[in-house]
Amino acid sequence: MDDLNVTAEKHLAAARASAHGRSAHLVLQEPPLRQTVIALTEGTALDKHNAPPAASLLVLRGSVRLTAASGDTELPAGTLHPIPQERHGLLALGDAVVLLTAVND
C-alpha cells in the first residue's frame, strides 16, 4: 500500500522536473476501481476528456480548477468532489496533487 503523502511529494517533484509539468502514478487497481495520483505544476492543464461512469477527485496539495460545460469549480487542498458526467478538464492553480478515483465499466 502506498503512503499518499510520500507519493504526492515524489510526483510533485517529478512534475516540476518534467517539461510537460505533470506526473502520474496508478496507486490502486482493483477492477473496476482505479486510483491515480496526478501531480501538476502551476498552470498545467489536463485537456477536456470524457468522464468514466463514476469518479471523484481529492485534492491532496495546492488547488485546481475542474472545468466543465456545466460550470467551473475551484477546489482547494482537502476538497473531495465528484467528477461531472460530461467532458471535463483540470487546471492547476498552483503546484497541485490530486487523487483521482474512477470506476470503469
N, C-alpha and C positions, 0 to 999 in steps of 0.2 A: 504494500500500500504506500502511495506517495504522500509525503508531507507537503501539503499545498503551499505553505509559506516558503519552503525551500524551492519548490518547483517554480513558484511565481518569481522569486528573485533570480533564479537561474535563467529563466526565459526572458525576463525583462532585460537582463544583461546581454543575452543573445540578440534580442531585438535591437538594442542600442548599437550593437556591433554590426548588424545586418544592413546592407544597402537598401533593403526593402522596408526596414523599420518594423519588422514583426518576427515572431517566433511562436510556434505552437507545439503542444505535446499531448497526445492521447493518454489520459491517466487511467481511464477505466473503459473497458469494452465488454459488456455482458449483454449481448443482443437480446432485445432491441435497444438497450440503453448504451449511450456513449457519453463520456465526459471528457472535455478537452480544455486545457489551459491555453489561452491565447494572450500573448503579450504584444502590445502595440506602442510605438513611440508617439509622442505628441504630434497630431496632425495626420497620422497614418490612418487610412480607411480600409475597410473591407467593403468592396463594391456590393451593390444590391444583388441579392440571390434569393432563391426560393426557400421557404421555411419547411422544416421537417413536420411530420404530423403533430408533434408536441415538443416544446423546448423552453428552456429558461436560461437566463443569464445572471450570474452572480458576480458583481464587481469586487475583486479582491484588492486591487490597488488603483489609485487615480480615479479618473472619471471618464465616461464615454457618452456619446450621443447615439442612441438607437434611432435610425431613420426608417420611415415607412410612409406609404401614401396616406395612411390614417392619421399621421402626425409624428413628430419627432419627440423623443423623451430623453432628457439628460439624467444619467444615472451615476451618482457618486459612490465611492467605496462603501461597501457594506450593503448595497442595494441588491435585492433579488427581484427580477422582473421577468414576466412571461414574454416569449418571442411572439410577435403577432403572426397570425396565419395568412401572411401575404409577403410579397417581396420586401426585403429589408436590407439595411446595411448598418455598418458600425463605424464610428469615427472616434478616435482617441482625442479627448480634450486636453489631456496631459499624458505623460507616460502612464500606461494603464495595463492591468492584467485582469482578465475575466475568466470565469469558469463557465463554459457552455455545456449544458446538459441537454441532450437530444434523444428522443425516442423515434426510431426509424421503423418503417414497415419491414 
